[in-house]
Amino acid sequence: MIDGIGIKRWCSCGWGHPAMAVALELKEKNSNAPEDVERIKVFTFNHAWRLYQGIPETTEQAQFSVKWPMAALLIDGEAGPNQILEHRLGDHCIRNLAEKIESETCSGNA
């Protein structure tokens, strides 16, 4: 657990932020269109694995997900309130990319 107070970069659970930062870095280095992406595999620590794994139907599920904010970040270039509020949860581009994101725990991580 991180001690202290900080400002979150994105409007989602901080446990997913390291994976989102790497995804954004890869996006900036590559010119792949979201529809050309076959799969995104995220290796993370076991507590992040406990986050919501499905396609969210509520703002709360979107906030506590790795898939949805990451997909929104890759599509929109941001993962703020507009990307997690319920009016965006039907967005087909974000939904399609989120369905391609898999997560797995790294062995030995608590």
Buried (B, 14 or more C-beta within 10 A) or exposed (E): EEEEEEEEBBBBBEBBBBBBBEBBEEBEEEEEEBEEBEEBEBBBBEEBBEBBEEBBEEBEBBBBBBBBBBBBBBBBEBBBEEBBEEEBBEBEBBBBBBEBBEBEBEEEEE
